[in-house]
């Protein structure tokens, strides 16, 4: 990691998952990860799986205790927000150090997950579910 950017340029990236959008700003001077004004432990609470998923790009690149992030996330639920944070962090890390790209790409962290909720169809209670069939 010889080509690390240490100038005062703001590095930020956007990540999306389902209906969630996350904007991650990289902070070189701190190691705290702040999500919507709260620490990441406080924000995700007991959802250890979602927290681990959100910070997995930092764990894969061994940068968890070296740099911090200030993240604003909006929309969707906790799973979508964790996925959006993960993509935003991964994209910010690639902008921070392009040498990290192959590592993140091998772990499939730079690809946006295109899966969305299927729309409700007319004449059905949900997208594919049908009402109970009655013979008479």
N, C-alpha and C positions, 0 to 999 in steps of 0.2 A: 504494500500500500504506500508506494513512494509518491504517487501523484495525488495525494489528498488535497482537497481544496480547503485552505485555512483562511481565505479572505473573508470579508464581512458580507459577501453576497448572500442573500436569503435563498435558501434552497427549500422549495416546497413542491408537493406533488399531490395529485388527486387520485383517489381510488373509489371504485363503485362496485356494489354487489347487491343484487335484487333492487330494492328501491332506496338503498342507503348510499350516501355520498360522504366521503371523508377527505379532508384537506390536512395534510401533515406538513408541518414546518420543522426542519431539522435545526437543532440547537447544539452547536459544538461545545459551548462552554458549560453545559450541564449534562447530567446523566438521568434526569427525571423524565418520565413519560407522562404527560398531562393530557387527559381527554375531557373536553368540555369543561375545563376548569377544575377537574378532580384528578387525583392520582389514578393510575390504571387499575390498581388493586381496589380502590374505592368505587370506581366506575363499573367494573365488571362484578364486584362482590364475590359471591360464591361460585360464579361461572368460570371455573379454572380452565376448562376446555376452551372456552371462547377467548379468555385472556391469553392463553398459550398460543392459540391460532393467530391472534392479532399481532403478537410480538415475535412470531416465528422467524421473520426475516432477520431480526437482530440476533436470534439464537444461532441461526445457520451460519451467519457471517462472523460470529464471535464479537459483536460490537455492543452487546447489551449494557455493559458497564463503562462504555467509552463515549457514547453520544446520547443525546436526549431528543425528544420530540414534543411539540405542542400540536395537538390534534383537535380539529373541530369536526364532529360527525353529526349527521342529521338524517332522519328518515328511517323507515324500516324497523326491524326488531334487532335483538341482541346478536343473532347469528349473522345477519346481513351487515350490521355495523362492524363486527369483528372481521369479516371478509374484506370490507371496504378499507378498514384501517391497515390490514395486512398488505393489500395492493399499494396503498399510498406510501407506506413505509418502504416497501421494496423499490418503488419507483424513485423515491427520494434518495435511497442508498445508491442506486445506479447513477443518479445525477451527481451525488457526492463523490463517488469513486467508480468510474467505469470498469475497473478490474473486478468488481463484485458481480457483474452481469452474468458470467457463466455459472457461478455458484447458485445464484438466485434462479436462473433459467433452468438448471438441472433439477431444482426442487419445485418447479412449476409455480413460482411466485410472481412472475411478471405477466401472467395471462389473466385477463378479466374473465370471471366465471359468467357465461351468458345465460344461465338458467334463471328464468323468471316464472312467476305464478301465471298459470294459464287462465285466460279470461272465462267468466261465467257465460254459458251458452243459454239462449232463450229456450224455455220449456223444460229446463233442468234446474235442480236446486243448487248445484255447483257446476264446475267445469265438465266433469264426466259422470258424476253420480246421477242416477235416475230415481224417480219416485217409485215407491213399492208397487209392483204389479199386482193387480187383483183380477181374478178370473171372472167374477160376476159382480 
